[in-house]
Amino acid sequence: MGTLGIIGDFNPESETHRATREAIHHAAHALGTNAVVSWLLTSELRAGTVQQLLDPFDASWAAPGSPYVSMEGALCGIQFARERDRPFFRTRGGFQHALVEYARHVLKLQDADLEETAPYASTLIINRLAASLVGQTQTIRFTRGTKVHHAYSVDEASEEFRCNFGLNPVYRALVLRGPLQCSSVYGEGETRVVELTSHRFFIATLFLPQLRSAPAAPHPLIRAYLNAAVAFHGTRHGGKNRRKATT
């Protein structure tokens, strides 16, 4: 089984929040395992509490729905997963915050921020896209040899977007020059997915894979994410992980 902590401020009226929960269970059923899902308020995640709150989970997911109640809480959760090599997935707003966390704590760009919440910041790692992707579907290409390409097992796929902000092209080369690499692009190289090559599973998508998941066809990235969580669960419990079908 796998225990998953979803970093986000759960809203039962949010289609993407409901889809996140449902997509995890689609993947769990396909893998013949249980997925125990708990939502974590960003306001409760901070330097003094993040280890206590996230350590019990096998994996975490920064959910869509930004701006979060606490940006710093979201960043604390992302930093914990990155530094502890815990399986971690993030979609839409999670993608944006993962890049800001990486810029601040790995690249040492202390003023790195998002235009959505800090439009006058000096280092806007995330800025408004030239054209809105709200309600858009794009066919994206995968970089061969990446975890993302391996999960899909195809060279391209169509995905659904609901966002207005993405990686600022001004900082693309700086952000993606080290272990954080671009796994998928659209058009002339617009970044749509990034992953940490040195991490067991640290993938961020600007699109919403949960919207294309179905009971009979779980999304390949979510399936790969849950597989990583199950593997980590087995590792931390001495290989005694037992698989059991969901109900």
Protein Blocks (a to p, Z undefined) as FASTA:
>chain_A
ZZdddeddddfklmklmmmmmmmmmmmmmnopacddddddfklgcfklmmmmmmmpmbdc
ddehiacfblmlmmmmmmmmmmnopacddehjlmmmmmmmmmmmmnopakgccfklmmmb
fblfbacdfbdcehiacdddddehiaklmmnopabdcdddddfbdcdfklmmmmmmmmbc
cfbdehjhpafbdcdfkbfbdcddfbdfklmgcfklccfklmmmmmmmmmmmmmmnoopa
ccdddZZ
